[in-house]
Amino acid sequence: MSETIIEMKNVSFQYEYTQVLNDISFQVKEGDFLAILGPNGSGKSTLLKLLLGIIKPMAGEIKLFGQPNDSFREREWIGYVSQKSNAFNSGFPATVEEVVKSGLSKKVGLFKRMPKDAKERVHQTLKSVGMEKFSDRNIGQLSGGQQQRVFIARALISEPKVLILDEPTVGIDHENVQSFYDMLATLNKEQNITIILVTHDVDTVSNRISHVACLNQTIHFHGYKEDFDSISQEQLDKWQGHAVRKIH
Ligand SMILES: Nc1ncnc2c1ncn2[C@@H]1O[C@H](COP(=O)(O)OP(=O)(O)OP(=O)(O)O)[C@@H](O)[C@H]1O
């Protein structure tokens, strides 16, 4: 049996007057590749912020690797790539290598020495996302999809067990989205990295994922991808408005 690494139990959250999440309960197990689907404003980013410990729930309990979120210290086990990472202009003064290396500070501490093999680790990590040939390039000179791969490498260099991605393919063209998801599937299968992905690309991603969660203030469905496939479009529309269209 795989270990439960993330657990939310009856979690609710509101921003001042807006109730955003209501009685959320679900679990993620080691090795899962979970896609979280939901319309705009349904609380997807808020749910990720709760997992990352950036905000705290008003009610309920969040556990990471069996420990309460408040006392969980091994933050380097969780890699995060936000929605807006791929927003550098061409003049941004950092190379791909420097950006990825900065991810090591999470593991070694901001003011400690970089490990001797840092350069080799950057190279290997860039290789795992297919970007090793770009290490000397300025980050701002890469396409949105390439930048996003570099940010995944930056998250991966501290050897996380879980990778959390908030709509990582916004602004990436269809062909590159396919190969981007192939890369995530390889990380999931070959390195056993658990992946939690907020996305609107349900059809593109669907043959790579193992689980789906449908969120709209509460979790309407959480289960195996095969069970998600058998949900009718009518039922989905009821939960999600027209935010999720399945192509048959
Ligand atoms: N800092 C904040 N203060 C007040 N309200 C907020 C804040 N952040 C988000 N909200 C509100 O909370 C609700 C959920 O927002 P959230 O960003 O979690 O949704 P989302 O599903 O990620 O949306 P999208 O798909 O558009 O990114 C929205 O109604 C939003 O306006």
The ligand as an SDF file (V2000), in Angstrom:
LIG
                    3D

 31 33  0  0  0  0  0  0  0  0999 V2000
   -6.2280   37.3780   -1.3320 N   0  0  0  0  0  0  0  0  0  0  0  0
   -7.5490   37.3060   -1.5590 C   0  0  0  0  0  0  0  0  0  0  0  0
   -8.4110   38.0920   -0.8870 N   0  0  0  0  0  0  0  0  0  0  0  0
   -9.7520   38.0150   -1.0860 C   0  0  0  0  0  0  0  0  0  0  0  0
  -10.3300   37.1380   -1.9520 N   0  0  0  0  0  0  0  0  0  0  0  0
   -9.5320   36.3420   -2.6510 C   0  0  0  0  0  0  0  0  0  0  0  0
   -8.0940   36.3610   -2.5100 C   0  0  0  0  0  0  0  0  0  0  0  0
   -7.5490   35.4430   -3.3510 N   0  0  0  0  0  0  0  0  0  0  0  0
   -8.5890   34.8560   -3.9840 C   0  0  0  0  0  0  0  0  0  0  0  0
   -9.7640   35.3890   -3.5720 N   0  0  0  0  0  0  0  0  0  0  0  0
  -11.1120   34.9720   -4.0160 C   0  0  0  0  0  0  0  0  0  0  0  0
  -11.2870   33.6180   -3.6610 O   0  0  0  0  0  0  0  0  0  0  0  0
  -11.9630   32.9050   -4.6780 C   0  0  0  0  0  0  0  0  0  0  0  0
  -11.1050   31.7080   -5.1240 C   0  0  0  0  0  0  0  0  0  0  0  0
   -9.8990   32.1810   -5.7170 O   0  0  0  0  0  0  0  0  0  0  0  0
   -8.7750   31.1690   -6.2550 P   0  0  0  0  0  0  0  0  0  0  0  0
   -7.6660   32.0340   -6.7650 O   0  0  0  0  0  0  0  0  0  0  0  0
   -8.4630   30.1820   -5.2230 O   0  0  0  0  0  0  0  0  0  0  0  0
   -9.5670   30.4710   -7.4550 O   0  0  0  0  0  0  0  0  0  0  0  0
   -8.9990   29.5990   -8.6710 P   0  0  0  0  0  0  0  0  0  0  0  0
   -9.9060   28.4290   -8.7790 O   0  0  0  0  0  0  0  0  0  0  0  0
   -7.5530   29.3340   -8.4900 O   0  0  0  0  0  0  0  0  0  0  0  0
   -9.2510   30.5990   -9.8940 O   0  0  0  0  0  0  0  0  0  0  0  0
   -8.5060   30.7170  -11.3320 P   0  0  0  0  0  0  0  0  0  0  0  0
   -8.8470   29.4790  -12.1230 O   0  0  0  0  0  0  0  0  0  0  0  0
   -9.1560   31.9340  -11.9090 O   0  0  0  0  0  0  0  0  0  0  0  0
   -7.0460   30.8980  -11.0740 O   0  0  0  0  0  0  0  0  0  0  0  0
  -12.2410   33.9040   -5.7920 C   0  0  0  0  0  0  0  0  0  0  0  0
  -13.5650   34.3570   -5.6230 O   0  0  0  0  0  0  0  0  0  0  0  0
  -11.2660   35.0250   -5.5210 C   0  0  0  0  0  0  0  0  0  0  0  0
  -11.7710   36.2480   -5.9530 O   0  0  0  0  0  0  0  0  0  0  0  0
  1  2  1  0
  2  3  1  0
  2  7  2  0
  3  4  2  0
  4  5  1  0
  5  6  2  0
  6  7  1  0
  6 10  1  0
  7  8  1  0
  8  9  2  0
  9 10  1  0
 10 11  1  0
 11 12  1  0
 11 30  1  0
 12 13  1  0
 13 14  1  0
 13 28  1  0
 14 15  1  0
 15 16  1  0
 16 17  2  0
 16 18  1  0
 16 19  1  0
 19 20  1  0
 20 21  2  0
 20 22  1  0
 20 23  1  0
 23 24  1  0
 24 25  2  0
 24 26  1  0
 24 27  1  0
 28 29  1  0
 28 30  1  0
 30 31  1  0
M  END
$$$$
